[in-house]
């Protein structure tokens, strides 16, 4: 008699049910959405390699990839610094710092991003340049020509639209980063600050050496998700005629009338970048979670 034959019928049924349940669990947990996205990307890559119209569209649009990545990385780096300073102001006990930080956050979060890009790039930046020029003239009048002349000669035409786009995205996303850092700082137990102060640290030292390292660790996944959002929102700078991949795709489709090729290729390029970044963020989240449980 074999081992299978020696097992009672009821136990066999239980084993079969257990196997089916494990199979259902695995099938439910399997990332089918990722498979579908992978098939979409693979199909588009096949068209790019086989169809001349898609190959031409991809070759044209990819020339703006460096601009897109440069604007995204530069803007987000500046926005993180601005957000950290503003987030510290939001949790500060200083009334002036707290109100200035809150004013900035509420204004930027209350205005649509497209409107804020237009306002910052076409109103705020030119106004700042004019103020710098006036300041330079005043310095020249005081006799400090070497310092004042470069400032007095500044004009709006010297400020490229790419630079204005970076400024606009940095200021806009700085408000969102500020809220991330504020939440991260407030997630650290108050006892951490009290313990650091009891050891003789000043408020600044305790914040820098004790609270901020823990807060940044807590908000790393949120920072990653915010970076993905900026990568997608960087497409809005095309309204300033910045030659990123969105602007080049729009121009290409406009003169070739190949709208499916242009916008299918553009969509898959953004989708590929965001999916890869999303998987990286999930990996970081998992690692942080595992380290927290140890």
Secondary structure, 3 states (H helix, E strand, C coil): CCHHHHCCHHHHHHHHHHHHHHHHHHHHHCCHHHHHHHHHHHHHHHHHHHCHHHHHHHHHHHHHHHHHHHHHHHHHHHHHHHHHHHHHHHHCCCHHHHHHHHHHHHHHHHCCHHHHHHHHHHHHHHHHHHHHHHHHHHHHHCCCHHHHHHHHCCCHHHCCHHHHHHHHHHHHHHHHHHHHHHHHHHHCCHHHHHHHHHCCCCHHHHHHHHHHHHHHHHHHHHHHHHHHHHHHHHHHHHHHCCCCHHHHHHHHHHHHCCHHHHHHHHHHHHHHHHHHHHHHHHHHHHHHHHHHHC
